[in-house]
Amino acid sequence: MIFANLYNYTGKFAASAQSVAEAARHYQADSHHGSFELSGLDLGIHLPMARMTALSLSGDHSGADRDMNEILRLAEEQPQVGVLCWAF
């Protein structure tokens, strides 16, 4: 996941998408639900957020819009206001 942001910042959008996909394969909502309390980041929101950034910067705006809608839906289901703030 850390590499996804680095790849986005350096213009390596395909590598970013691959990094997000790899992280998503390991993500388990039940096991990682407390990630916000530990780090201030909700991995369930940040994974699609990194993918949305890669899609947007690479010109796939419809894909980025789909991810944005999913991010907002997921954030609205979370009890932490901070997660919703990150999503917005």
N, CA, C and O atoms as a GROMACS GRO file, in nm:
protein
  352
    1MET      N    1   0.083  -0.120   0.000
    1MET     CA    2   0.000   0.000   0.000
    1MET      C    3   0.086   0.125   0.000
    1MET      O    4   0.055   0.221  -0.070
    2ILE      N    5   0.193   0.125   0.076
    2ILE     CA    6   0.283   0.240   0.079
    2ILE      C    7   0.337   0.268  -0.060
    2ILE      O    8   0.349   0.383  -0.101
    3PHE      N    9   0.369   0.162  -0.132
    3PHE     CA   10   0.425   0.180  -0.265
    3PHE      C   11   0.324   0.237  -0.362
    3PHE      O   12   0.362   0.307  -0.456
    4ALA      N   13   0.195   0.209  -0.343
    4ALA     CA   14   0.093   0.262  -0.433
    4ALA      C   15   0.098   0.414  -0.436
    4ALA      O   16   0.094   0.474  -0.544
    5ASN      N   17   0.108   0.476  -0.321
    5ASN     CA   18   0.116   0.623  -0.317
    5ASN      C   19   0.246   0.673  -0.381
    5ASN      O   20   0.244   0.771  -0.456
    6LEU      N   21   0.356   0.607  -0.352
    6LEU     CA   22   0.484   0.644  -0.413
    6LEU      C   23   0.475   0.635  -0.564
    6LEU      O   24   0.520   0.725  -0.635
    7TYR      N   25   0.419   0.525  -0.614
    7TYR     CA   26   0.405   0.509  -0.759
    7TYR      C   27   0.315   0.617  -0.818
    7TYR      O   28   0.343   0.668  -0.927
    8ASN      N   29   0.208   0.653  -0.749
    8ASN     CA   30   0.121   0.761  -0.799
    8ASN      C   31   0.197   0.892  -0.809
    8ASN      O   32   0.184   0.965  -0.908
    9TYR      N   33   0.275   0.922  -0.707
    9TYR     CA   34   0.348   1.049  -0.704
    9TYR      C   35   0.458   1.055  -0.810
    9TYR      O   36   0.499   1.164  -0.850
   10THR      N   37   0.505   0.940  -0.855
   10THR     CA   38   0.613   0.937  -0.954
   10THR      C   39   0.562   0.901  -1.093
   10THR      O   40   0.641   0.878  -1.184
   11GLY      N   41   0.430   0.897  -1.110
   11GLY     CA   42   0.372   0.876  -1.242
   11GLY      C   43   0.370   0.731  -1.289
   11GLY      O   44   0.348   0.706  -1.408
   12LYS      N   45   0.391   0.637  -1.201
   12LYS     CA   46   0.390   0.495  -1.236
   12LYS      C   47   0.255   0.436  -1.198
   12LYS      O   48   0.243   0.360  -1.102
   13PHE      N   49   0.154   0.471  -1.277
   13PHE     CA   50   0.016   0.440  -1.240
   13PHE      C   51  -0.016   0.291  -1.252
   13PHE      O   52  -0.092   0.238  -1.170
   14ALA      N   53   0.039   0.222  -1.350
   14ALA     CA   54   0.016   0.077  -1.361
   14ALA      C   55   0.077   0.005  -1.241
   14ALA      O   56   0.017  -0.088  -1.186
   15ALA      N   57   0.196   0.048  -1.200
   15ALA     CA   58   0.260  -0.013  -1.082
   15ALA      C   59   0.178   0.017  -0.957
   15ALA      O   60   0.170  -0.067  -0.867
   16SER      N   61   0.118   0.134  -0.949
   16SER     CA   62   0.034   0.169  -0.836
   16SER      C   63  -0.087   0.078  -0.830
   16SER      O   64  -0.121   0.025  -0.723
   17ALA      N   65  -0.153   0.059  -0.943
   17ALA     CA   66  -0.270  -0.028  -0.947
   17ALA      C   67  -0.233  -0.171  -0.908
   17ALA      O   68  -0.310  -0.238  -0.839
   18GLN      N   69  -0.118  -0.217  -0.951
   18GLN     CA   70  -0.071  -0.351  -0.916
   18GLN      C   71  -0.045  -0.361  -0.765
   18GLN      O   72  -0.078  -0.461  -0.702
   19SER      N   73   0.015  -0.257  -0.708
   19SER     CA   74   0.042  -0.254  -0.564
   19SER      C   75  -0.088  -0.258  -0.484
   19SER      O   76  -0.098  -0.328  -0.383
   20VAL      N   77  -0.188  -0.182  -0.529
   20VAL     CA   78  -0.318  -0.181  -0.462
   20VAL      C   79  -0.384  -0.318  -0.472
   20VAL      O   80  -0.440  -0.368  -0.374
   21ALA      N   81  -0.377  -0.378  -0.590
   21ALA     CA   82  -0.438  -0.510  -0.608
   21ALA      C   83  -0.372  -0.613  -0.515
   21ALA      O   84  -0.440  -0.697  -0.457
   22GLU      N   85  -0.240  -0.605  -0.503
   22GLU     CA   86  -0.169  -0.697  -0.413
   22GLU      C   87  -0.211  -0.675  -0.267
   22GLU      O   88  -0.236  -0.771  -0.194
   23ALA      N   89  -0.219  -0.550  -0.226
   23ALA     CA   90  -0.260  -0.520  -0.089
   23ALA      C   91  -0.405  -0.564  -0.065
   23ALA      O   92  -0.437  -0.616   0.042
   24ALA      N   93  -0.491  -0.544  -0.164
   24ALA     CA   94  -0.632  -0.582  -0.150
   24ALA      C   95  -0.648  -0.733  -0.134
   24ALA      O   96  -0.740  -0.779  -0.066
   25ARG      N   97  -0.560  -0.810  -0.197
   25ARG     CA   98  -0.566  -0.956  -0.181
   25ARG      C   99  -0.540  -0.998  -0.037
   25ARG      O  100  -0.588  -1.103   0.006
   26HIS      N  101  -0.466  -0.918   0.037
   26HIS     CA  102  -0.433  -0.951   0.175
   26HIS      C  103  -0.527  -0.886   0.276
   26HIS      O  104  -0.528  -0.922   0.394
   27TYR      N  105  -0.604  -0.790   0.230
   27TYR     CA  106  -0.693  -0.716   0.321
   27TYR      C  107  -0.813  -0.802   0.359
   27TYR      O  108  -0.877  -0.862   0.273
   28GLN      N  109  -0.842  -0.806   0.487
   28GLN     CA  110  -0.961  -0.874   0.538
   28GLN      C  111  -1.031  -0.776   0.631
   28GLN      O  112  -0.978  -0.739   0.736
   29ALA      N  113  -1.149  -0.734   0.592
   29ALA     CA  114  -1.221  -0.631   0.667
   29ALA      C  115  -1.235  -0.666   0.815
   29ALA      O  116  -1.216  -0.579   0.901
   30ASP      N  117  -1.268  -0.790   0.846
   30ASP     CA  118  -1.287  -0.828   0.986
   30ASP      C  119  -1.157  -0.818   1.065
   30ASP      O  120  -1.157  -0.772   1.180
   31SER      N  121  -1.047  -0.861   1.006
   31SER     CA  122  -0.918  -0.860   1.074
   31SER      C  123  -0.858  -0.720   1.083
   31SER      O  124  -0.787  -0.689   1.178
   32HIS      N  125  -0.885  -0.637   0.984
   32HIS     CA  126  -0.822  -0.505   0.978
   32HIS      C  127  -0.917  -0.392   1.019
   32HIS      O  128  -0.885  -0.275   0.999
   33HIS      N  129  -1.031  -0.427   1.075
   33HIS     CA  130  -1.131  -0.326   1.111
   33HIS      C  131  -1.075  -0.222   1.209
   33HIS      O  132  -1.116  -0.106   1.204
   34GLY      N  133  -0.986  -0.260   1.295
   34GLY     CA  134  -0.930  -0.168   1.393
   34GLY      C  135  -0.814  -0.085   1.342
   34GLY      O  136  -0.750  -0.016   1.420
   35SER      N  137  -0.786  -0.090   1.212
   35SER     CA  138  -0.671  -0.016   1.160
   35SER      C  139  -0.684   0.134   1.182
   35SER      O  140  -0.584   0.203   1.198
   36PHE      N  141  -0.807   0.185   1.185
   36PHE     CA  142  -0.826   0.328   1.206
   36PHE      C  143  -0.783   0.367   1.348
   36PHE      O  144  -0.717   0.469   1.367
   37GLU      N  145  -0.822   0.286   1.445
   37GLU     CA  146  -0.785   0.317   1.583
   37GLU      C  147  -0.635   0.313   1.604
   37GLU      O  148  -0.581   0.389   1.684
   38LEU      N  149  -0.568   0.224   1.534
   38LEU     CA  150  -0.423   0.208   1.550
   38LEU      C  151  -0.343   0.316   1.477
   38LEU      O  152  -0.241   0.364   1.527
   39SER      N  153  -0.388   0.352   1.358
   39SER     CA  154  -0.304   0.439   1.275
   39SER      C  155  -0.372   0.565   1.225
   39SER      O  156  -0.306   0.654   1.172
   40GLY      N  157  -0.503   0.575   1.241
   40GLY     CA  158  -0.576   0.688   1.185
   40GLY      C  159  -0.612   0.668   1.039
   40GLY      O  160  -0.669   0.757   0.976
   41LEU      N  161  -0.577   0.551   0.984
   41LEU     CA  162  -0.608   0.518   0.845
   41LEU      C  163  -0.696   0.394   0.840
   41LEU      O  164  -0.668   0.296   0.909
   42ASP      N  165  -0.799   0.398   0.761
   42ASP     CA  166  -0.882   0.280   0.740
   42ASP      C  167  -0.840   0.219   0.608
   42ASP      O  168  -0.865   0.276   0.501
   43LEU      N  169  -0.777   0.104   0.614
   43LEU     CA  170  -0.726   0.040   0.493
   43LEU      C  171  -0.835   0.010   0.393
   43LEU      O  172  -0.812   0.014   0.272
   44GLY      N  173  -0.954  -0.021   0.441
   44GLY     CA  174  -1.066  -0.049   0.350
   44GLY      C  175  -1.104   0.072   0.266
   44GLY      O  176  -1.162   0.056   0.159
   45ILE      N  177  -1.073   0.190   0.314
   45ILE     CA  178  -1.099   0.314   0.239
   45ILE      C  179  -0.975   0.353   0.157
   45ILE      O  180  -0.988   0.396   0.043
   46HIS      N  181  -0.859   0.337   0.214
   46HIS     CA  182  -0.737   0.384   0.148
   46HIS      C  183  -0.694   0.299   0.029
   46HIS      O  184  -0.630   0.350  -0.063
   47LEU      N  185  -0.728   0.172   0.030
   47LEU     CA  186  -0.694   0.090  -0.087
   47LEU      C  187  -0.767   0.140  -0.212
   47LEU      O  188  -0.702   0.168  -0.312
   48PRO      N  189  -0.900   0.151  -0.210
   48PRO     CA  190  -0.965   0.203  -0.330
   48PRO      C  191  -0.932   0.350  -0.357
   48PRO      O  192  -0.940   0.396  -0.471
   49MET      N  193  -0.894   0.424  -0.253
   49MET     CA  194  -0.856   0.564  -0.273
   49MET      C  195  -0.727   0.574  -0.355
   49MET      O  196  -0.716   0.660  -0.443
   50ALA      N  197  -0.631   0.488  -0.325
   50ALA     CA  198  -0.506   0.487  -0.402
   50ALA      C  199  -0.532   0.444  -0.545
   50ALA      O  200  -0.474   0.499  -0.639
   51ARG      N  201  -0.621   0.344  -0.562
   51ARG     CA  202  -0.655   0.300  -0.698
   51ARG      C  203  -0.728   0.412  -0.773
   51ARG      O  204  -0.702   0.433  -0.892
   52MET      N  205  -0.818   0.483  -0.705
   52MET     CA  206  -0.890   0.594  -0.768
   52MET      C  207  -0.792   0.701  -0.816
   52MET      O  208  -0.808   0.755  -0.925
   53THR      N  209  -0.693   0.731  -0.734
   53THR     CA  210  -0.593   0.831  -0.773
   53THR      C  211  -0.517   0.786  -0.897
   53THR      O  212  -0.497   0.864  -0.989
   54ALA      N  213  -0.475   0.660  -0.900
   54ALA     CA  214  -0.402   0.607  -1.016
   54ALA      C  215  -0.489   0.613  -1.141
   54ALA      O  216  -0.442   0.652  -1.248
   55LEU      N  217  -0.615   0.574  -1.128
   55LEU     CA  218  -0.705   0.577  -1.244
   55LEU      C  219  -0.726   0.719  -1.293
   55LEU      O  220  -0.722   0.745  -1.414
   56SER      N  221  -0.749   0.810  -1.201
   56SER     CA  222  -0.773   0.949  -1.238
   56SER      C  223  -0.652   1.011  -1.307
   56SER      O  224  -0.665   1.075  -1.412
   57LEU      N  225  -0.535   0.991  -1.249
   57LEU     CA  226  -0.414   1.052  -1.305
   57LEU      C  227  -0.374   0.988  -1.438
   57LEU      O  228  -0.304   1.050  -1.519
   58SER      N  229  -0.418   0.864  -1.461
   58SER     CA  230  -0.386   0.799  -1.588
   58SER      C  231  -0.493   0.824  -1.694
   58SER      O  232  -0.481   0.778  -1.807
   59GLY      N  233  -0.597   0.899  -1.656
   59GLY     CA  234  -0.699   0.938  -1.753
   59GLY      C  235  -0.826   0.855  -1.752
   59GLY      O  236  -0.916   0.881  -1.832
   60ASP      N  237  -0.836   0.755  -1.666
   60ASP     CA  238  -0.957   0.672  -1.658
   60ASP      C  239  -1.053   0.735  -1.557
   60ASP      O  240  -1.065   0.688  -1.444
   61HIS      N  241  -1.120   0.841  -1.600
   61HIS     CA  242  -1.204   0.916  -1.508
   61HIS      C  243  -1.332   0.841  -1.472
   61HIS      O  244  -1.383   0.858  -1.361
   62SER      N  245  -1.385   0.760  -1.561
   62SER     CA  246  -1.505   0.683  -1.526
   62SER      C  247  -1.471   0.577  -1.422
   62SER      O  248  -1.550   0.552  -1.331
   63GLY      N  249  -1.354   0.514  -1.435
   63GLY     CA  250  -1.310   0.418  -1.334
   63GLY      C  251  -1.287   0.485  -1.201
   63GLY      O  252  -1.322   0.431  -1.096
   64ALA      N  253  -1.228   0.604  -1.204
   64ALA     CA  254  -1.204   0.680  -1.081
   64ALA      C  255  -1.337   0.720  -1.016
   64ALA      O  256  -1.349   0.717  -0.894
   65ASP      N  257  -1.435   0.756  -1.097
   65ASP     CA  258  -1.568   0.790  -1.043
   65ASP      C  259  -1.632   0.669  -0.975
   65ASP      O  260  -1.693   0.682  -0.869
   66ARG      N  261  -1.619   0.551  -1.035
   66ARG     CA  262  -1.674   0.430  -0.973
   66ARG      C  263  -1.608   0.406  -0.837
   66ARG      O  264  -1.675   0.375  -0.739
   67ASP      N  265  -1.475   0.420  -0.834
   67ASP     CA  266  -1.405   0.401  -0.707
   67ASP      C  267  -1.447   0.506  -0.605
   67ASP      O  268  -1.464   0.475  -0.487
   68MET      N  269  -1.462   0.630  -0.649
   68MET     CA  270  -1.502   0.737  -0.557
   68MET      C  271  -1.638   0.706  -0.494
   68MET      O  272  -1.656   0.725  -0.374
   69ASN      N  273  -1.731   0.660  -0.573
   69ASN     CA  274  -1.863   0.625  -0.520
   69ASN      C  275  -1.853   0.510  -0.420
   69ASN      O  276  -1.922   0.511  -0.318
   70GLU      N  277  -1.769   0.412  -0.450
   70GLU     CA  278  -1.749   0.300  -0.358
   70GLU      C  279  -1.684   0.347  -0.228
   70GLU      O  280  -1.723   0.303  -0.120
   71ILE      N  281  -1.587   0.436  -0.238
   71ILE     CA  282  -1.520   0.490  -0.120
   71ILE      C  283  -1.619   0.562  -0.029
   71ILE      O  284  -1.619   0.541   0.092
   72LEU      N  285  -1.702   0.645  -0.087
   72LEU     CA  286  -1.802   0.718  -0.008
   72LEU      C  287  -1.902   0.622   0.056
   72LEU      O  288  -1.941   0.642   0.171
   73ARG      N  289  -1.944   0.519  -0.017
   73ARG     CA  290  -2.036   0.420   0.039
   73ARG      C  291  -1.972   0.349   0.158
   73ARG      O  292  -2.035   0.334   0.263
   74LEU      N  293  -1.848   0.305   0.142
   74LEU     CA  294  -1.778   0.237   0.251
   74LEU      C  295  -1.758   0.328   0.372
   74LEU      O  296  -1.775   0.286   0.486
   75ALA      N  297  -1.722   0.452   0.346
   75ALA     CA  298  -1.696   0.547   0.455
   75ALA      C  299  -1.822   0.578   0.534
   75ALA      O  300  -1.817   0.593   0.656
   76GLU      N  301  -1.935   0.586   0.466
   76GLU     CA  302  -2.060   0.614   0.535
   76GLU      C  303  -2.101   0.500   0.628
   76GLU      O  304  -2.178   0.521   0.721
   77GLU      N  305  -2.051   0.380   0.602
   77GLU     CA  306  -2.082   0.265   0.686
   77GLU      C  307  -1.995   0.258   0.811
   77GLU      O  308  -2.023   0.179   0.901
   78GLN      N  309  -1.889   0.337   0.817
   78GLN     CA  310  -1.795   0.331   0.928
   78GLN      C  311  -1.842   0.420   1.043
   78GLN      O  312  -1.900   0.526   1.020
   79PRO      N  313  -1.818   0.376   1.167
   79PRO     CA  314  -1.860   0.457   1.282
   79PRO      C  315  -1.769   0.576   1.310
   79PRO      O  316  -1.808   0.667   1.384
   80GLN      N  317  -1.648   0.577   1.253
   80GLN     CA  318  -1.554   0.685   1.282
   80GLN      C  319  -1.574   0.802   1.185
   80GLN      O  320  -1.571   0.784   1.063
   81VAL      N  321  -1.594   0.919   1.240
   81VAL     CA  322  -1.610   1.038   1.159
   81VAL      C  323  -1.485   1.066   1.076
   81VAL      O  324  -1.495   1.115   0.964
   82GLY      N  325  -1.367   1.035   1.132
   82GLY     CA  326  -1.242   1.058   1.062
   82GLY      C  327  -1.234   0.984   0.930
   82GLY      O  328  -1.175   1.035   0.834
   83VAL      N  329  -1.291   0.866   0.923
   83VAL     CA  330  -1.291   0.788   0.798
   83VAL      C  331  -1.373   0.862   0.692
   83VAL      O  332  -1.331   0.872   0.577
   84LEU      N  333  -1.488   0.912   0.731
   84LEU     CA  334  -1.571   0.987   0.638
   84LEU      C  335  -1.499   1.114   0.592
   84LEU      O  336  -1.507   1.151   0.474
   85CYS      N  337  -1.431   1.180   0.683
   85CYS     CA  338  -1.355   1.300   0.646
   85CYS      C  339  -1.246   1.267   0.542
   85CYS      O  340  -1.229   1.342   0.446
   86TRP      N  341  -1.174   1.156   0.561
   86TRP     CA  342  -1.072   1.114   0.464
   86TRP      C  343  -1.135   1.091   0.328
   86TRP      O  344  -1.080   1.130   0.226
   87ALA      N  345  -1.252   1.025   0.328
   87ALA     CA  346  -1.319   0.992   0.202
   87ALA      C  347  -1.360   1.118   0.126
   87ALA      O  348  -1.348   1.125   0.004
   88PHE      N  349  -1.408   1.218   0.201
   88PHE     CA  350  -1.446   1.342   0.134
   88PHE      C  351  -1.324   1.418   0.090
   88PHE      O  352  -1.336   1.526   0.032
   0.00000   0.00000   0.00000
